[in-house]
Amino acid sequence: MPTKDDGLVNTLELGRAIRRKREAEGLSLRDVADATDVSASTLSRIENGTGKPEADNIARLTAWLDVPM
């Protein structure tokens, strides 16, 4: 059973969604970093579930994913 996040955004699902879209479009972490202004190292941590993104990065990433925050 998944654990509940302390925040309102499920960062694990956000990371999964980023990876799915990135891989489906054949993009590297650097490509997504350039498109979102979120560093590749931060993206890697989010995708791997080891990082909790700041609100401004969540906004950039959900806009890139075209999903509501």
C-alpha positions as YAML, in Angstrom:
chain: A
units: angstrom
residues:
- id: 1
  name: MET
  ca: [0.00, 0.00, 0.00]
- id: 2
  name: PRO
  ca: [1.45, 3.40, -0.95]
- id: 3
  name: THR
  ca: [2.39, 5.77, 1.81]
- id: 4
  name: LYS
  ca: [0.71, 9.12, 2.07]
- id: 5
  name: ASP
  ca: [2.82, 12.17, 1.29]
- id: 6
  name: ASP
  ca: [2.97, 14.99, 3.81]
- id: 7
  name: GLY
  ca: [2.41, 17.50, 1.01]
- id: 8
  name: LEU
  ca: [-0.47, 17.91, -1.37]
- id: 9
  name: VAL
  ca: [1.50, 16.69, -4.37]
- id: 10
  name: ASN
  ca: [2.28, 13.01, -4.68]
- id: 11
  name: THR
  ca: [5.97, 13.38, -5.53]
- id: 12
  name: LEU
  ca: [6.38, 9.68, -6.28]
- id: 13
  name: GLU
  ca: [3.66, 9.82, -8.93]
- id: 14
  name: LEU
  ca: [5.09, 13.09, -10.26]
- id: 15
  name: GLY
  ca: [8.45, 11.39, -10.72]
- id: 16
  name: ARG
  ca: [6.86, 8.41, -12.47]
- id: 17
  name: ALA
  ca: [4.91, 10.71, -14.79]
- id: 18
  name: ILE
  ca: [8.03, 12.69, -15.69]
- id: 19
  name: ARG
  ca: [9.96, 9.51, -16.49]
- id: 20
  name: ARG
  ca: [7.08, 8.06, -18.56]
- id: 21
  name: LYS
  ca: [6.76, 11.21, -20.68]
- id: 22
  name: ARG
  ca: [10.50, 11.69, -20.99]
- id: 23
  name: GLU
  ca: [11.09, 8.12, -22.15]
- id: 24
  name: ALA
  ca: [8.04, 8.11, -24.45]
- id: 25
  name: GLU
  ca: [9.36, 11.23, -26.17]
- id: 26
  name: GLY
  ca: [12.96, 9.96, -26.26]
- id: 27
  name: LEU
  ca: [14.24, 12.83, -24.15]
- id: 28
  name: SER
  ca: [17.25, 12.92, -21.86]
- id: 29
  name: LEU
  ca: [17.22, 14.45, -18.39]
- id: 30
  name: ARG
  ca: [19.18, 17.36, -19.90]
- id: 31
  name: ASP
  ca: [16.47, 17.88, -22.54]
- id: 32
  name: VAL
  ca: [13.78, 18.10, -19.86]
- id: 33
  name: ALA
  ca: [16.01, 20.30, -17.71]
- id: 34
  name: ASP
  ca: [16.44, 22.73, -20.60]
- id: 35
  name: ALA
  ca: [12.69, 22.75, -21.29]
- id: 36
  name: THR
  ca: [11.62, 23.23, -17.66]
- id: 37
  name: ASP
  ca: [14.49, 25.17, -16.08]
- id: 38
  name: VAL
  ca: [14.76, 22.42, -13.44]
- id: 39
  name: SER
  ca: [18.25, 20.97, -13.07]
- id: 40
  name: ALA
  ca: [18.96, 17.49, -14.41]
- id: 41
  name: SER
  ca: [20.18, 16.38, -10.98]
- id: 42
  name: THR
  ca: [16.91, 17.55, -9.39]
- id: 43
  name: LEU
  ca: [14.93, 15.76, -12.09]
- id: 44
  name: SER
  ca: [16.90, 12.58, -11.46]
- id: 45
  name: ARG
  ca: [16.15, 12.72, -7.73]
- id: 46
  name: ILE
  ca: [12.46, 13.33, -8.39]
- id: 47
  name: GLU
  ca: [12.27, 10.45, -10.88]
- id: 48
  name: ASN
  ca: [14.01, 8.13, -8.43]
- id: 49
  name: GLY
  ca: [11.81, 9.19, -5.53]
- id: 50
  name: THR
  ca: [14.71, 10.50, -3.46]
- id: 51
  name: GLY
  ca: [13.98, 14.20, -3.76]
- id: 52
  name: LYS
  ca: [11.12, 16.46, -2.77]
- id: 53
  name: PRO
  ca: [10.77, 19.27, -5.31]
- id: 54
  name: GLU
  ca: [10.18, 22.86, -4.29]
- id: 55
  name: ALA
  ca: [6.88, 24.49, -5.24]
- id: 56
  name: ASP
  ca: [8.34, 26.44, -8.17]
- id: 57
  name: ASN
  ca: [9.80, 23.26, -9.64]
- id: 58
  name: ILE
  ca: [6.49, 21.43, -9.17]
- id: 59
  name: ALA
  ca: [4.78, 24.24, -11.08]
- id: 60
  name: ARG
  ca: [7.30, 24.02, -13.94]
- id: 61
  name: LEU
  ca: [7.08, 20.24, -14.13]
- id: 62
  name: THR
  ca: [3.29, 20.01, -14.01]
- id: 63
  name: ALA
  ca: [3.15, 22.64, -16.76]
- id: 64
  name: TRP
  ca: [5.58, 20.53, -18.85]
- id: 65
  name: LEU
  ca: [3.44, 17.46, -18.17]
- id: 66
  name: ASP
  ca: [0.31, 19.49, -18.99]
- id: 67
  name: VAL
  ca: [-1.40, 18.35, -15.79]
- id: 68
  name: PRO
  ca: [-2.95, 20.44, -13.01]
- id: 69
  name: MET
  ca: [-0.97, 20.99, -9.86]
...
